[in-house]
Amino acid sequence: MRIGVLTGGGDCPGLNAVIRGVVLQGEKEGYEIIGFKDGWLGVLENRWERLTKESVEDIQREGGTILHTSRTNPFKETEGLARIKETIKKRGINALVAIGGDDTLGVANKLYEEGIKAVGVPKTIDNDLSATDYTFGFDTAINIAVEAIDRLHTTARSHHRVIVVEIMGRHAGWITLEAGIGGGAHVILIPEVPFHIEEVCQILTKRKEEGKTYSIVAVAEGAKAAKGSKFLSREVVKEGETDAFGNIYLKGITEVLEKEIAKRTGIETRSVILGHLQRGGRPSAFDRFLATRFGIKAIELVKEEKFGQMASLKGTEIISVPLKEAVGKRKLVPRKLYEEMVI
Ligand code: F6P
């Protein structure tokens, strides 16, 4: 039995731990594992490498993905489905393990509906994938963001400044909320709860009046101003740039906020974008462990012929759920949770 594994979409810490889990568990079952390069692009182009116990030794400790990744959507490529089927036939692949977020798993689900034996492993630092309590990568990302906010406190305090820190999260504010609370940000802005700039500035001005001469504003890259807001269109987008899955390239909220806060409050303001720092580097212990469990589960799903399913964390158990339950609907921060936490 030969199994193909691939990593697609944005990278995140823990991908290598999943790959290792797949290979070690796969070899235990007597399967041969091959890794496709650059996500779905490698399947389209028949580019791969053989993975063995030796080649994945210790990789759970490293960030990124040894298989590399891309945001290629085979259904947007000429003859995409036919080329995928051809590679699978040519390479004698009996099953595919797709490790990715909404887009990559959406493709895996469509391929499954086309008769290809595919299972999924959920990945995204944003933690916005439905049908799993957590995705790996998220824990590492919030810890990086918390450390960054901790560091920003001391410099903001020394200079009596407001510092706006932009955190990843296109549609969901999980990283911003958890890191913002953990790091003690004074204002937390997430996509799910559109903000009023007047309220933001009121909080900052009040803090100053109370003698607290510095503040930290944690803002998700996808945060939106409330409807009707004149200072900012609802989302700050770099015009015209989308990937093959139609995801827009968000850019600029921080710059706009920095200027607007300085103008309205008169407080010196600076900003920083954490960006891909949150995705790079070594995974946390939590992510290494969770990702390894997901990899092992993926092989169990193949063994049990539970195709069209995805490994998922429910409480402390790793279970399986249909891929179609995980894709197409995002797990967003409930307003109630935001209101409870942001006090
Ligand atoms: O989906 C994960 C994510 O890190 C988002 O938080 C972010 O908007 C996006 O990927 C960035 O993508 P890219 O690496 O293509 O800039």
Residues whose N, C-alpha, C, O or C-beta is under 5 A from the ligand:
A	BS01	F6P	G10 D126 M168 G169 R170
